[in-house]
Amino acid sequence: MNRAIVRKVVTTVHTWKFPKKAFSNDAAAGVYSADSVQRNNVEDKLCTTTKMDEYDVAIVGGGMVGMALACALSSMPLTKHLNVAIIDSNPALGRRDCIKKDDLPDSRVSTVTPATISFFKDVGAWEYVQQHRHAYFDKMQVWDYTGLGYTRYNARDVGKEILGCVVENKVLHSSLLSCLEQGADFQKTIYPSRLSSMTLQSCSPSKETGFSPSATTLYNRGRLAKLDLSDGKSLYAKLVVGADGGKSRVRELAGIKTTGWSYPQNAVICTVEHDVENKCAWQRFLPSGPIALLPMGDKFSNIVWSMKPKESSEHKSMNEDDFVKAVNKALDYDYGPRPRSSFMGNNGDGFSWLTAALTSSANEHFEVPPKAVKLVSERMAFPLSLMHANDYASNRVVLIGDAAHTVHPLAGQGVNLGFEDAFSLSKVISDGIAVGSDIGEVSLLKKYEAERKPANIMMTAILDGFQKAYSRDFGPLNILRAAAFHGAQYIAPVKRNIIAYASGEQKWPLFS
Ligand SMILES: Cc1cc2nc3c(=O)[nH]c(=O)nc-3n(C[C@H](O)[C@H](O)[C@H](O)COP(=O)(O)OP(=O)(O)OC[C@H]3O[C@@H](n4cnc5c(N)ncnc54)[C@H](O)[C@@H]3O)c2cc1C
């Protein structure tokens, strides 16, 4: 990512539009409790102080990507004065979650790339991640059930110290929230509600009246979008950002069509414990889908296991000991043998014409992942699908994160793409402000689309190709996969390009 974000200076001035107290645990419990009287009182404090409920930007969806956009806007000189509304009924936005480092880890985690880590550092959120459990990893091993090949990646192959970091989603989210709370000039209002409807009038030429027009007048002239929320409140914004996930209401209301399909797979996720610390990210492709074992720090690892929906129900409900046994079998000897270290000759002799400068991991032998000894979290199952919005931008509306694209989790890229969207959009808004543009103008928003759409389509297509190629047990395809593993293991330029692309540091998987 191109770094244009200026690191923020933390000041003591607090400019949230609601009393800070409302974000303390006790007050927040009231906001989101079943006690509707108390809830309404606090909500009123949260939302009614804004001038005319008129905003520069309304971010619908305060998940990881929506919050990342808010942080990016609060960090840049030309955008930090914007008046921003964040709309989301997720209770995590309304309370300071007290996450303790020694709590058992959550089952929802993300593998974040070096590019995402740089982004978090630039906006000032990484320092909060570091206060919680997180696990950097510098090695990764990928293989499949046929035993015909494997690839080991090492950060040293590209002269780096790490390949990525595994962080619980709640830690990423609360770190962005903490970062936002430190913003000095940034004006933001959180609406603990959901978007119900959105209306836009077509643009009409403005008549100079000599006084500043009301929000209703600007709305009637097509200069503001009107958002109606599920709690009956309404607000106006120059720009509406749909960061509201795969089933985006913003996308639907803007009439933006999508392309995609469901995979015949669910992902079962959970946390397991080992006897030793796991320091490597492991992924084995099985006929019904990949299983990943991701280091989480201490002696914990996260499991992301894609399988047929029927199998996922069985694996969710089987007793814990049987589940742990199934995990260990899936990561070692189930379906097929362990790969031999040199299927095509020692140190890739079969590729000697291309391996003049072997990467350091080319000589690493296949290793067996550490055994899981205990299940330490609930098991959750997620249906998997591919979805891509045909447009990312229309008049006064723009989509980021899962609202614009959802991908298979096999390479842990989904939220990383979303963070890149957030960064790119914040820069486009800043560039627009610099030249006096209306930030809701579709011609400006299309610049963001032009930057992110090709990159997201490329990653979506690659992940879809992997999903298809690795979920078929077919002789010739098995041989091709083995060749791909060996190519990635021994051909240095291929390996370096794969690492750079998966790290988010290179836009296209081209040879350099
Ligand atoms: C099993 C699994 C494993 C994964 N692992 C990884 C990984 O390792 N690395 C990675 O990069 N990605 C991973 N992903 C993908 C990642 O989880 C998603 O890309 C990410 O959560 C998307 O974030 P988001 O903020 O765009 O959307 P969401 O997380 O879906 O957040 C959307 C927000 O919008 C709010 N919302 C929805 N509708 C409305 C409305 N009408 N009004 C107001 N608010 C609304 C919701 O409450 C929510 O807070 C994984 C996904 C799965 C399923």
PDBQT file of the ligand as one rigid body, heavy atoms in Angstrom, charges set to zero:
ROOT
HETATM    1  C1  LIG A 601     -14.363 -18.990   8.379  1.00  0.00    +0.000 C 
HETATM    2  C2  LIG A 601     -13.792 -17.689   7.910  1.00  0.00    +0.000 A 
HETATM    3  C3  LIG A 601     -12.442 -17.414   8.115  1.00  0.00    +0.000 A 
HETATM    4  C4  LIG A 601     -11.889 -16.221   7.659  1.00  0.00    +0.000 A 
HETATM    5  N1  LIG A 601     -10.556 -15.982   7.862  1.00  0.00    +0.000 NA
HETATM    6  C5  LIG A 601     -10.002 -14.860   7.362  1.00  0.00    +0.000 A 
HETATM    7  C6  LIG A 601      -8.600 -14.605   7.515  1.00  0.00    +0.000 A 
HETATM    8  O1  LIG A 601      -7.857 -15.389   8.103  1.00  0.00    +0.000 OA
HETATM    9  N2  LIG A 601      -8.099 -13.464   6.977  1.00  0.00    +0.000 N 
HETATM   10  C7  LIG A 601      -8.886 -12.587   6.289  1.00  0.00    +0.000 A 
HETATM   11  O2  LIG A 601      -8.367 -11.594   5.764  1.00  0.00    +0.000 OA
HETATM   12  N3  LIG A 601     -10.211 -12.776   6.164  1.00  0.00    +0.000 NA
HETATM   13  C8  LIG A 601     -10.791 -13.892   6.677  1.00  0.00    +0.000 A 
HETATM   14  N4  LIG A 601     -12.131 -14.092   6.539  1.00  0.00    +0.000 N 
HETATM   15  C9  LIG A 601     -12.959 -13.058   5.905  1.00  0.00    +0.000 C 
HETATM   16  C10 LIG A 601     -13.315 -11.951   6.894  1.00  0.00    +0.000 C 
HETATM   17  O3  LIG A 601     -13.880 -12.490   8.074  1.00  0.00    +0.000 OA
HETATM   18  C11 LIG A 601     -14.278 -10.970   6.252  1.00  0.00    +0.000 C 
HETATM   19  O4  LIG A 601     -13.722 -10.546   5.027  1.00  0.00    +0.000 OA
HETATM   20  C12 LIG A 601     -14.498  -9.749   7.156  1.00  0.00    +0.000 C 
HETATM   21  O5  LIG A 601     -15.142 -10.100   8.348  1.00  0.00    +0.000 OA
HETATM   22  C13 LIG A 601     -15.342  -8.704   6.435  1.00  0.00    +0.000 C 
HETATM   23  O6  LIG A 601     -15.439  -7.561   7.250  1.00  0.00    +0.000 OA
HETATM   24  P1  LIG A 601     -16.504  -6.413   6.933  1.00  0.00    +0.000 P 
HETATM   25  O7  LIG A 601     -16.298  -5.382   7.983  1.00  0.00    +0.000 OA
HETATM   26  O8  LIG A 601     -16.425  -6.040   5.498  1.00  0.00    +0.000 OA
HETATM   27  O9  LIG A 601     -17.910  -7.130   7.086  1.00  0.00    +0.000 OA
HETATM   28  P2  LIG A 601     -18.589  -7.782   8.377  1.00  0.00    +0.000 P 
HETATM   29  O10 LIG A 601     -17.548  -8.374   9.267  1.00  0.00    +0.000 OA
HETATM   30  O11 LIG A 601     -19.651  -8.692   7.867  1.00  0.00    +0.000 OA
HETATM   31  O12 LIG A 601     -19.219  -6.543   9.149  1.00  0.00    +0.000 OA
HETATM   32  C14 LIG A 601     -20.387  -5.923   8.663  1.00  0.00    +0.000 C 
HETATM   33  C15 LIG A 601     -20.963  -5.044   9.750  1.00  0.00    +0.000 C 
HETATM   34  O13 LIG A 601     -22.108  -4.377   9.212  1.00  0.00    +0.000 OA
HETATM   35  C16 LIG A 601     -23.171  -4.410  10.145  1.00  0.00    +0.000 C 
HETATM   36  N5  LIG A 601     -24.432  -4.354   9.384  1.00  0.00    +0.000 N 
HETATM   37  C17 LIG A 601     -24.972  -5.285   8.574  1.00  0.00    +0.000 A 
HETATM   38  N6  LIG A 601     -26.135  -4.849   8.053  1.00  0.00    +0.000 NA
HETATM   39  C18 LIG A 601     -26.334  -3.599   8.546  1.00  0.00    +0.000 A 
HETATM   40  C19 LIG A 601     -27.361  -2.622   8.384  1.00  0.00    +0.000 A 
HETATM   41  N7  LIG A 601     -28.446  -2.831   7.616  1.00  0.00    +0.000 N 
HETATM   42  N8  LIG A 601     -27.237  -1.450   9.054  1.00  0.00    +0.000 NA
HETATM   43  C20 LIG A 601     -26.165  -1.193   9.839  1.00  0.00    +0.000 A 
HETATM   44  N9  LIG A 601     -25.150  -2.076  10.020  1.00  0.00    +0.000 NA
HETATM   45  C21 LIG A 601     -25.250  -3.267   9.387  1.00  0.00    +0.000 A 
HETATM   46  C22 LIG A 601     -22.971  -5.711  10.920  1.00  0.00    +0.000 C 
HETATM   47  O14 LIG A 601     -23.554  -5.631  12.216  1.00  0.00    +0.000 OA
HETATM   48  C23 LIG A 601     -21.446  -5.817  10.978  1.00  0.00    +0.000 C 
HETATM   49  O15 LIG A 601     -20.909  -5.224  12.141  1.00  0.00    +0.000 OA
HETATM   50  C24 LIG A 601     -12.710 -15.273   6.985  1.00  0.00    +0.000 A 
HETATM   51  C25 LIG A 601     -14.070 -15.530   6.788  1.00  0.00    +0.000 A 
HETATM   52  C26 LIG A 601     -14.614 -16.724   7.251  1.00  0.00    +0.000 A 
HETATM   53  C27 LIG A 601     -16.084 -17.003   7.033  1.00  0.00    +0.000 C 
ENDROOT
TORSDOF 0
